[in-house]
Amino acid sequence: MTRILIGVIGLGLLASNFATRLYSFGPGSAWSNEHTDPQSDLSALPVLALFRAASLNASLYTVLYIALMALAVLVVLGWRTRAILFMYGALWVSFIEANDLLGDQGDNMYRIILILLLFTQSSAVLSLDARRRSKAVAAARRTWVRGKNTSLRELSNLLHNLALVVLACQVFFVYVSGALYKTAGLPWQNGTAIYDPLATDRFGSWPWISELLTANASMVAVLTWSSILLQLAFPFMLLSAPTRRFALVGIWCFHVGIGVLMGLPWFSLTMIAVDFIFVRDVSWLTLNRRIRATARHVRCRVVAE
């Protein structure tokens, strides 16, 4: 699910910026001097300089842009996942760093997830790779192949688990360090911190919702302090099932609020995507059964009518 949502996020960001790609990143962004004097050391690397090199050629830039969108689709579908993730990650960093002025912290988290996904078994299910592997089961059952596959599988499992641990630690660091940083600020201590960004034109994407939430001082204080407490306690709340459910639902609501109220959907979806690693397999299977049961019920009602 993390892999699928990461691909959807990339495709969504690229599609939503397609109409302004040449102005934001292509020839129209020559005013930023990124082509001659890149602000990011990453975009100066030959492997990651494709988009910057093509930034003054509208046609070539558009071809690269569409190619990156196609790779995002393949990430969602899970086709040759590790190779595609590598190519997609390299092109994505090249795309983002072509104009350093338009990036944000969500881009950093996104690339961290992409790097670590390379070491996970993210295409084990819900992918074209899984379908292809299922067709090759008979051949893989031969004795000599099985021994070889067992060693590779053990190494793959080790890398997968280590990558998940690193991803989890990264999430914990982001939430806990963010909470500790907030506690040092006077607006957060006073319980008024969320009012200021929601009252600005830049972040107040839905003024009427912002006014509804900030009209009551007590509500502002509760939302401000609860966000700190939720981030600070998040790692510890994962230790038991009841608190884990509360923590995940709470943190998802927190990110949905940021995405909707502050106009940062891609950052919010990126954090939700990485939070999916804390959802147990049995929860996804239960959700799948319920969706299938609901779909069958709807079909039966349609047929009956």
C-alpha positions as CSV (number, residue, x, y, z in Angstrom):
1,M,0.0,0.0,0.0
2,T,2.9,2.3,0.7
3,R,4.3,1.6,-2.8
4,I,1.0,2.2,-4.5
5,L,0.3,5.5,-2.7
6,I,3.8,6.7,-3.4
7,G,3.2,6.1,-7.1
8,V,-0.2,7.8,-6.9
9,I,1.4,10.8,-5.2
10,G,4.1,11.2,-7.8
11,L,1.6,10.8,-10.6
12,G,-0.8,13.3,-9.0
13,L,1.8,15.9,-8.4
14,L,3.1,15.6,-12.0
15,A,-0.4,15.7,-13.5
16,S,-1.5,18.7,-11.4
17,N,1.6,20.6,-12.5
18,F,1.6,19.5,-16.1
19,A,0.0,22.7,-17.4
20,T,2.6,24.9,-15.7
21,R,5.6,22.6,-16.1
22,L,7.4,24.8,-18.6
23,Y,6.9,27.9,-16.4
24,S,7.8,26.3,-13.1
25,F,10.6,24.0,-14.1
26,G,11.2,24.4,-17.9
27,P,12.4,27.3,-20.0
28,G,10.1,29.7,-18.1
29,S,12.1,29.1,-15.0
30,A,15.4,30.4,-16.4
31,W,15.1,33.4,-14.1
32,S,16.0,31.2,-11.2
33,N,19.5,30.6,-12.7
34,E,19.3,26.9,-11.8
35,H,20.5,26.0,-15.3
36,T,23.8,27.8,-15.0
37,D,24.2,27.8,-11.2
38,P,22.3,24.9,-9.5
39,Q,21.5,25.6,-5.9
40,S,21.4,21.9,-5.1
41,D,24.5,19.7,-5.1
42,L,22.3,16.8,-6.2
43,S,21.3,18.4,-9.5
44,A,24.9,18.9,-10.4
45,L,25.6,15.2,-10.4
46,P,25.5,13.8,-14.0
47,V,23.0,11.0,-13.2
48,L,20.6,13.5,-11.6
49,A,21.1,16.4,-14.0
50,L,18.7,15.2,-16.8
51,F,15.9,17.6,-16.1
52,R,18.2,20.5,-15.4
53,A,20.0,19.8,-18.7
54,A,16.6,19.7,-20.6
55,S,15.1,22.7,-18.8
56,L,15.8,25.1,-21.6
57,N,14.3,22.8,-24.3
58,A,10.5,22.7,-24.0
59,S,10.1,19.6,-26.2
60,L,12.8,17.5,-24.5
61,Y,11.6,18.6,-21.1
62,T,8.1,17.5,-21.9
63,V,9.3,14.1,-23.1
64,L,11.2,13.6,-19.8
65,Y,8.2,14.8,-17.8
66,I,5.8,12.3,-19.5
67,A,8.4,9.5,-19.1
68,L,8.5,10.2,-15.3
69,M,4.7,10.0,-15.2
70,A,4.8,6.7,-17.0
71,L,7.3,5.4,-14.4
72,A,5.0,6.5,-11.6
73,V,2.2,4.4,-13.2
74,L,4.5,1.4,-13.3
75,V,5.3,1.9,-9.6
76,V,1.6,1.8,-8.8
77,L,1.2,-1.3,-10.9
78,G,4.3,-3.0,-9.4
79,W,6.0,-4.0,-12.7
80,R,9.7,-4.9,-12.4
81,T,9.4,-2.9,-9.2
82,R,13.0,-2.6,-8.0
83,A,14.4,-1.6,-11.3
84,I,11.5,0.8,-11.9
85,L,11.8,2.3,-8.4
86,F,15.5,2.9,-9.1
87,M,14.9,4.7,-12.4
88,Y,11.9,6.5,-11.0
89,G,13.8,7.7,-7.9
90,A,16.7,9.0,-9.9
91,L,14.4,10.9,-12.4
92,W,12.3,12.2,-9.5
93,V,15.2,13.7,-7.7
94,S,16.4,15.2,-11.0
95,F,12.9,16.7,-11.5
96,I,12.6,18.1,-8.0
97,E,16.1,19.5,-7.8
98,A,15.8,21.2,-11.2
99,N,14.2,24.2,-9.4
100,D,15.2,24.1,-5.7
101,L,13.0,27.1,-4.9
102,L,9.8,25.0,-5.4
103,G,10.7,22.1,-3.1
104,D,9.6,21.5,0.4
105,Q,10.2,19.1,3.3
106,G,7.7,16.6,1.8
107,D,10.1,16.1,-1.1
108,N,12.8,15.0,1.3
109,M,10.6,12.5,3.0
110,Y,9.4,11.2,-0.4
111,R,12.9,10.5,-1.6
112,I,13.8,8.8,1.7
113,I,10.8,6.5,1.2
114,L,11.8,5.8,-2.4
115,I,15.4,4.8,-1.4
116,L,14.2,2.5,1.4
117,L,11.5,0.9,-0.8
118,L,14.2,-0.4,-3.0
119,F,15.2,-2.8,-0.2
120,T,11.7,-4.0,0.7
121,Q,9.4,-6.6,-0.9
122,S,6.9,-3.9,-1.8
123,S,5.7,-5.9,-4.8
124,A,5.0,-9.1,-2.9
125,V,1.2,-8.6,-3.3
126,L,-1.1,-6.2,-5.3
127,S,1.4,-6.0,-8.2
128,L,2.1,-7.3,-11.7
129,D,5.3,-8.8,-10.3
130,A,3.3,-11.0,-7.8
131,R,1.1,-12.2,-10.7
132,R,4.2,-13.1,-12.7
133,R,5.9,-14.9,-9.9
134,S,2.8,-16.9,-9.2
135,K,2.9,-18.3,-12.7
136,A,6.6,-19.4,-12.2
137,V,5.9,-21.4,-9.0
138,A,6.1,-24.8,-10.7
139,A,9.6,-24.1,-12.1
140,A,10.8,-22.7,-8.8
141,R,10.0,-25.9,-7.0
142,R,12.8,-27.8,-8.5
143,T,15.4,-28.9,-5.8
144,W,18.4,-27.0,-7.1
145,V,16.4,-23.8,-7.8
146,R,14.7,-24.0,-4.5
147,G,18.0,-24.0,-2.6
148,K,19.2,-21.0,-4.6
149,N,15.9,-19.2,-4.1
150,T,15.9,-20.0,-0.4
151,S,19.2,-18.1,0.1
152,L,18.0,-15.2,-2.0
153,R,14.8,-15.1,-0.1
154,E,16.5,-15.0,3.3
155,L,18.7,-12.1,2.1
156,S,15.6,-10.4,0.7
157,N,13.7,-10.9,4.0
158,L,16.7,-9.5,6.0
159,L,16.9,-6.4,3.8
160,H,13.1,-6.0,3.9
161,N,13.0,-6.0,7.7
162,L,15.9,-3.7,8.1
163,A,14.4,-1.2,5.6
164,L,11.1,-1.3,7.6
165,V,13.0,-0.6,10.8
166,V,14.8,2.3,9.3
167,L,11.5,3.6,7.8
168,A,9.9,3.3,11.3
169,C,12.8,5.1,13.0
170,Q,12.6,7.9,10.4
171,V,8.9,8.4,11.1
172,F,9.5,8.4,14.8
173,F,12.3,11.0,14.4
174,V,10.1,13.3,12.2
175,Y,7.2,13.2,14.7
176,V,9.1,13.4,18.0
177,S,11.6,15.9,16.9
178,G,8.8,18.0,15.4
179,A,6.9,17.9,18.6
180,L,9.9,18.8,20.7
181,Y,10.7,21.7,18.3
182,K,7.1,23.0,18.7
183,T,7.2,23.0,22.4
184,A,10.0,25.6,22.3
185,G,7.8,28.0,20.5
186,L,5.7,30.5,22.4
187,P,2.6,30.2,20.1
188,W,2.6,26.4,20.7
189,Q,3.0,26.9,24.5
190,N,0.1,29.5,24.5
191,G,-2.1,27.1,22.4
192,T,-2.5,29.6,19.5
193,A,-0.1,28.2,16.9
194,I,-2.5,26.7,14.4
195,Y,-4.5,30.0,14.2
196,D,-1.8,32.0,12.4
197,P,-1.2,29.7,9.3
198,L,-4.9,29.1,8.8
199,A,-5.5,32.9,8.9
200,T,-3.1,33.6,6.0
201,D,-3.9,33.7,2.3
202,R,-1.0,31.3,1.5
203,F,-2.0,28.4,3.8
204,G,-5.7,29.2,4.4
205,S,-6.9,27.2,1.3
206,W,-10.5,26.9,2.6
207,P,-11.2,30.2,4.5
208,W,-14.7,29.2,5.6
209,I,-13.4,25.9,7.2
210,S,-10.5,27.7,8.8
211,E,-12.8,30.3,10.3
212,L,-15.1,27.6,11.6
213,L,-12.2,25.8,13.4
214,T,-10.5,29.0,14.7
215,A,-13.7,30.8,15.8
216,N,-13.5,29.2,19.3
217,A,-10.3,29.9,21.3
218,S,-10.7,26.6,23.3
219,M,-10.9,24.6,20.0
220,V,-7.7,26.3,18.8
221,A,-5.9,25.4,22.0
222,V,-7.2,21.8,22.0
223,L,-6.1,21.3,18.4
224,T,-2.7,22.9,19.0
225,W,-1.8,21.0,22.1
226,S,-3.3,17.7,21.0
227,S,-1.1,17.7,17.8
228,I,2.0,18.0,20.0
229,L,0.9,15.2,22.3
230,L,0.0,12.9,19.5
231,Q,3.3,13.4,17.7
232,L,5.3,13.0,20.9
233,A,3.4,9.9,22.0
234,F,3.1,8.2,18.6
235,P,6.0,5.7,18.9
236,F,4.8,4.5,22.3
237,M,1.2,4.2,21.3
238,L,2.2,1.7,18.7
239,L,3.1,-0.9,21.4
240,S,-0.5,-2.1,22.0
241,A,-3.4,-2.7,19.6
242,P,-6.0,-0.3,21.1
243,T,-3.6,2.7,21.3
244,R,-2.0,1.8,17.9
245,R,-5.4,2.2,16.2
246,F,-6.0,5.5,18.0
247,A,-2.5,6.7,17.1
248,L,-2.9,5.8,13.4
249,V,-6.4,7.3,13.0
250,G,-5.3,10.4,14.9
251,I,-2.2,10.9,12.9
252,W,-4.0,10.4,9.6
253,C,-6.6,12.9,10.6
254,F,-3.8,15.3,11.5
255,H,-2.3,14.9,8.0
256,V,-5.6,15.2,6.3
257,G,-6.2,18.4,8.2
258,I,-2.8,19.8,7.0
259,G,-3.4,18.6,3.4
260,V,-6.9,20.2,3.2
261,L,-6.6,23.3,5.4
262,M,-3.1,24.3,4.6
263,G,-3.0,23.2,0.9
264,L,-0.2,20.7,1.3
265,P,-1.8,17.5,0.0
266,W,1.3,15.8,-1.4
267,F,3.3,16.2,1.9
268,S,0.3,14.9,3.8
269,L,-0.2,11.9,1.5
270,T,3.5,11.1,1.7
271,M,3.4,10.9,5.5
272,I,0.2,8.8,5.3
273,A,1.9,6.5,2.9
274,V,4.8,5.8,5.2
275,D,2.4,5.4,8.2
276,F,0.8,2.5,6.3
277,I,3.8,0.3,7.3
278,F,2.3,0.2,10.9
279,V,-0.9,-1.4,9.7
280,R,-0.9,-5.1,10.2
281,D,-1.5,-7.5,7.3
282,V,-4.6,-8.9,9.0
283,S,-6.1,-5.4,9.0
284,W,-5.6,-5.0,5.2
285,L,-7.1,-8.5,4.7
286,T,-10.1,-7.7,6.8
287,L,-10.6,-4.4,4.9
288,N,-10.4,-6.4,1.6
289,R,-13.0,-8.9,2.8
290,R,-15.4,-6.1,3.8
291,I,-14.9,-4.2,0.5
292,R,-15.6,-7.4,-1.5
293,A,-18.6,-8.2,0.7
294,T,-20.0,-4.7,0.1
295,A,-19.4,-4.9,-3.6
296,R,-21.2,-8.3,-3.8
297,H,-24.1,-6.8,-1.8
298,V,-24.4,-3.8,-4.1
299,R,-24.3,-6.1,-7.2
300,C,-27.0,-8.3,-5.8
301,R,-29.2,-5.2,-5.1
302,V,-28.7,-3.9,-8.6
303,V,-29.6,-7.3,-10.1
304,A,-32.6,-7.6,-7.9
305,E,-33.9,-4.2,-8.9
